[in-house]
């Protein structure tokens, strides 16, 4: 007997993510946004904001 509840699909997706973890923060954020079915424009905005934040605050420490 198969469980067709919405939470079973999310549980299966999370277990697949755990087996194949994304190597970077932005990849993890992208997977989470896609899991929540946000629009593509929202996904791009979030990714761009996080990238800009990291570059602005850590650009000096990344060069060292």
Secondary structure, DSSP 4 states (H G I P E B T S, - for coil): -----HHHHHHHHHHHHHHS--SSHHHHHHHHHHHTT--HHHHHHHHHHHHHHHHHHHHHHHH-
